Amino acid sequence: MRTPTNPRTLWPILVTISAIPRIAGAFFLPNAFGDAYVYIRDIGTMSTKLSRGTFALTDLYGFWLPLYQFISALINVFVRNGFYAGKIVSAIFGVGACLLIYSITLRLTASHTAAFFGFLLAALNPLHITYSASAMTDVPHAFFVLASLYFVLQRGWVFAAVFAALAGLTRVESWMFIALIPLIQFIWERRISITALLILAIPPLFWFYISRKATGNWLQCFETRQHYHDWLLAMNPTLAHFSLSSVLRDGAILIISTDIAVLIASFVAGWWVIRWLSQGFTSRGLPEDLREILGPVVFFFAFLGLLSTAYLTHQQPMIFPRYGLLLFSLGIPILAWTFLRVRQQKPQWARRVLIAVVAICIFDGSVQLVGSVGSLNQTSAQRAVADYLQAHFKTNSNARIFSDEGTVSVMSGIPEEKFLTSSDTPKDREGFLAFLKDKNVEYLVFVSKGDSTPAKLFPELKNGNQVEPFEPVMHSNSRFLRMDIWLYRVRDPSAARP
């Protein structure tokens, strides 16, 4: 296969290859995770206020940092469809991320062939496509981080800081760029750009100001997130403790989503850099190629270290496949660089290493494809229940819904205050039924979760059995990956009717 190198044909080819699956996915694939529907709701709220001219700075405040939602809301002022606006914006950022992977790989390797195949690895990756087609921040955040890395490699510190600040207005973990980018600059140049440092300080200062103006407490966002974290652990006590099965599961998810070959290559490159830097913490004696790989290695291991620390301290009690996307994107240029360096130093190994890399990437991609299909099947099952609730539940009544399946709750678009969960329910059968009556519960979304009160007290409901006072109204399931949801109507008039 001949690699295109003519810029007049190269960039249109790259854009086409990366854009077709992502734009198509934005229209035809469901969102990959329930959080997307909260983002869509926020996008709709913001765009409505922007259209009416009532938007205020405090409207940026929320559970998440606001940049992605605000960009999508601006687009939605013209598109007038918050569902697709958020997905299309994410897809465009996904295309941009693929183009940046090409540019960074080319900068590191000076090889159009290596850059092109690195681009293909990202552009055709099932997980990357799935989340590029979802209204979530993972891919837009990865774009800003990659753009920052690109300008770090160009020694454009101010532009690197600008994109790092944009990343820091999208996800809070990018606030660590306040330390990272000056550190890289100091190692390379023995100086720090004050302008870049001031730009990097904007995201946290801006967010503290917004929080203070909106709530009166400059740390309110973090307190809210901590309350949610505490509630999550209370609802799922097993998440507060490590078990062999959970660690193996989470470790496998992170390894596969990051890509095994990318992880190995990044650790090899990291070892080479550390071995040289340990000789006096200076880059002046580094070979030129090691000087160039320093930035990508620092970016990669900073995010890997932050995620690992959060997981080990239970601040991030679960690992989802999307968490590996940023590491995967940052690691592809490192993989290409490491392979070419191995080929240069050990040419007799080159063929075997290349075959191993290709085989591993195909294996990882296959696992991700299977996982993505299974995840989309689960989402479809959740969507069916959510659609039923949206069509049949009267939000202007005083009735409520009991649901331990948070994704269904979010997808339904029904106000959050209409839902109840197992977190505050009595743990005995009679007490639970009295609780439903007292709270005027009309529908119960049943999922067979170990920490769900209905699952513990009424295990027979998992088969759709009619048990007083529950009447089954619909069943939604996916055979792969397994998702089984029963929707029951609480028949007692005093408990169920407005």
Secondary structure, 3 states (H helix, E strand, C coil): CCCCCCHHHHHHHHHHHHHHHHHHHHHHCCCCCCHHHHHHHHHHHHHHHHHHCCCCHHHHCCCCCCHHHHHHHHHHHHHCCHHHHHHHHHHHHHHHHHHHHHHHHHHHHCCHHHHHHHHHHHHCCHHHHHHHCCCCCHHHHHHHHHHHHHHHHCCCHHHHHHHHHHHHCCCHHHHHHHHHHHHHHHHHHCCCCHHHHHHHCHHHHHHHHHHHHHHCCCCHHHHHHHHHHHHHHHHCHHHHCCCHHHHHHHHHHHHHHHCHHHHHHHHHHHHHHHHHHCCCCCCCCCCHHHHHHHHHHHHHHHHHHHHHHHHHCCCCCCCCHHHHHHHHHHHHHHHHHHHHHHHHHCHHHHHHHHHHHHHHHHHHHHHHHHHHHHHHHHHHHHHHHHHHHHHHCCCCCCCEEEECCHHHHHHHCCCHHHEECHHHCCCCHHHHHHHHHHCCEEEEEEECCCCCHHHHHCHHHHHCCCECCEEEEEEEEECCCCEEEEEEEECCHHHHCC
